[in-house]
Amino acid sequence: MSFDKFKKEYIPLVKNFDCGNVVINNFLNSENALDFNQGITYVLLSDDKDFIIGYFNISVGRIDQIEKVMDHTYYIPMGGAININYLAVDKRLQHTLLVPEAKIYYGDYMSTFVQDSDKNCKKLYKWVDDILEG
């Protein structure tokens, strides 16, 4: 099982992916999943790379502070943010334990970036770099 940036070669696998939500399925089925203007999409693939276990799409954003001075409103950039636009696990694996002794589900694995802090933090920074490089 491994994460990889979504590529055209994975498009044939999409037809078998169903998270149970039509809107989230449609994003992965559309050209938007490959469009860097829509963020970067990563898929969690089976060991044989023949099945999409789940996916997420992230983009960069910013956090603004709103200041009102007299009759004017100003937006002051306060810092960067990572937006998780989509996050899904195939419904056949939802509520399924990935690591039974630790009670870690596939959904936990998809949504937790800091399970193994060194390795996954480096991955998170790499994903942000990928977005910034576009």
C-alpha positions in Angstrom: 0.0 0.0 0.0 1.4 3.4 -1.0 0.5 7.0 -1.7 1.2 8.4 -5.1 0.3 11.5 -6.9 -2.7 10.9 -9.1 -1.6 10.4 -12.8 -3.3 9.6 -16.0 -2.2 6.0 -15.8 -4.5 5.6 -12.7 -7.6 6.7 -14.5 -8.7 3.1 -15.5 -8.7 2.3 -11.7 -11.2 5.1 -11.0 -14.2 3.2 -12.4 -13.9 0.7 -9.6 -13.7 3.4 -6.8 -16.8 4.2 -4.9 -16.7 6.0 -1.6 -20.5 6.2 -1.3 -20.7 10.0 -2.1 -21.5 10.9 -5.8 -19.9 14.4 -5.6 -16.6 13.0 -4.1 -16.6 10.1 -6.7 -17.2 12.6 -9.5 -14.2 14.7 -8.6 -11.9 11.7 -9.0 -13.6 10.8 -12.3 -13.2 14.3 -13.7 -10.2 16.1 -15.3 -10.2 18.3 -12.1 -8.3 15.5 -10.2 -5.4 16.1 -12.6 -5.7 19.9 -12.7 -3.1 21.6 -10.5 -5.4 24.6 -10.3 -7.8 22.4 -8.4 -5.1 21.3 -6.0 -3.0 18.1 -6.0 -4.7 14.7 -5.8 -3.0 11.8 -4.1 -4.3 8.2 -4.2 -3.6 5.4 -1.8 -3.0 2.3 -3.9 -3.0 -1.3 -3.1 0.4 -3.1 -3.1 -0.2 -4.3 -6.7 -1.3 -0.8 -7.7 -4.4 -2.2 -9.2 -7.0 -0.8 -6.7 -7.5 2.8 -5.4 -8.1 2.4 -1.6 -8.7 6.1 -1.1 -7.7 9.6 -2.2 -7.4 13.1 -1.1 -7.0 16.5 -2.8 -5.1 19.3 -1.1 -4.4 22.9 -2.1 -2.8 25.9 -0.4 -4.7 28.7 1.0 -4.1 31.5 3.4 -5.6 32.8 6.6 -6.6 36.4 6.7 -7.3 38.7 9.6 -10.2 41.1 9.0 -9.6 44.6 10.2 -12.2 47.3 10.1 -10.9 50.9 10.1 -13.7 53.4 10.0 -15.7 52.6 6.8 -13.0 50.3 5.3 -12.5 46.6 5.7 -8.9 45.3 5.2 -7.8 41.7 4.9 -4.4 41.2 6.4 -2.7 37.9 5.4 -1.7 36.1 8.6 -0.2 32.9 7.2 -0.5 29.9 5.0 -2.9 27.0 5.2 -3.4 23.6 3.6 -6.9 23.0 2.5 -8.1 19.4 2.4 -10.6 19.6 -0.4 -11.6 16.0 -0.7 -10.8 12.9 1.4 -12.3 9.5 0.7 -11.9 5.8 1.3 -13.6 3.2 -0.9 -16.7 2.1 0.8 -15.6 -1.6 0.7 -12.8 -0.6 3.2 -14.7 2.0 5.3 -14.9 0.8 8.9 -12.3 -1.8 8.2 -9.3 -2.2 10.5 -5.9 -1.7 8.8 -3.9 -2.4 12.0 -6.3 -4.4 14.3 -4.0 -4.4 17.3 -3.7 -0.6 17.2 -7.3 -0.1 16.1 -6.3 1.9 13.1 -8.8 2.0 10.3 -8.2 2.9 6.6 -9.9 6.2 7.2 -7.5 6.9 10.1 -4.6 6.2 7.8 -6.0 8.5 5.1 -6.8 11.4 7.5 -3.8 11.4 9.8 -0.7 13.0 8.4 1.4 12.6 11.5 1.3 8.9 12.5 5.0 8.3 12.1 6.1 11.9 12.6 9.4 12.0 10.8 8.3 10.1 7.7 4.8 11.6 7.4 5.8 15.2 8.2 8.4 15.0 5.5 5.6 13.7 3.1 3.4 16.5 4.1 6.1 19.1 3.4 6.7 17.4 0.1 3.0 17.6 -0.8 3.1 21.4 0.0 6.2 21.8 -2.1 4.5 20.0 -5.0 1.5 22.4 -4.7 3.8 25.5 -4.6 5.8 24.3 -7.6 2.5 23.6 -9.4 
